[in-house]
Every structure is written in C-alpha cells, then in structure tokens.
Amino acid sequence: FTPTETEPVNLGACCKKAVRMLGPYAAEMGAQIEQSSEENCYVLAREDDIFQLVLNLAENGVKYSQKDGQVRLIAYSQGSTAVLIVEDNGVGIPEDELERIFQRFYRVDKARSRETGGTGLGLSIVKQIVRLHAGTVTVASEFGKGTTFTVQLPVK
C-alpha cells in the first residue's frame, strides 16, 4: 500500500469493535473479553488492517482460553508510539514454540486444529500488518498460564 491510503485510525475504537464482535463467541467458549483503551489513541494506517490485527489477536486469546478465561485488550499512547496489549490467561505457548508462531501455517497444537478451526495464518497476518505499518510485535507466554502480545505502532 502507499502512504496516501492511510488515515488516522482510532486503535481504541478497533478494540471496542473487536470486543463487541467476539462477545458471543467468548460467551460460548466460557470466557470473558473486555477492553480498556484511551479515547484518543490514533495510528496512521489502513483501518481495515488495524482492525484485522486486533481481531486476530483477540480471537486467538478467546480461542485458546480456558473455562472462565479472561481476555483483555488495552490500547494507549506512549510518546510517539501507540501500544496495543492483548493478554489472556489461557493455555499459553511453550517457550520452544514462541519463535515460530508468526510463521505462515504454523500451529502450536496441530491436534487441536480440527477442534478450534483456523489455518495457522492469523499471527502471520498480524506480523505482516505490523511490519507494513513500521511497528513491532512481541509475545510473552507461560505455558498453562497465558499469553501477552504487545504491538507498538507509530502514532499519527
């Protein structure tokens, strides 16, 4: 894409929309999803891309949560950077798998793919969107305790 295709995108509004969309799915999975965002947390981007990024991370949090799981989306500005944190208290990711989770078609637990669906593209798409918008994405996880994704993007 070209810079002319970008516009100021409210990261907090994307979080709110993702929570609304995923609410029924979270309830079905026995999880809670919530968000806490600054009102004026903007990035210069394509809105569809930023929403897809937020939705992919939030949906994974719900998908891999445990019964009575919690998924939180947090968006705020920090200087010239907008920060998105998506954290869950789900099954977590084994440490030896963390380096590969952003690879296309990679799935940590191939046995669950029939149960949970998905193609292993979600995190690869997240990584691509972040890269296209000159940002970074990191992950911290403890197997059996949960995962936190942190995305940093330049503000508008």
Secondary structure, 3 states (H helix, E strand, C coil): CCHHHCEEEEHHHHHHHHHHHHHHHHHHHCEEEEEEECCCCEEEECHHHHHHHHHHHHHHHHHCCCCCEEEEEEEEEECCEEEEEEEECCCCCCHHHHHHCCCCCCCCCHHHHHHHCCCCCHHHHHHHHHHHCCCEEEEEEECCCEEEEEEEEEEC
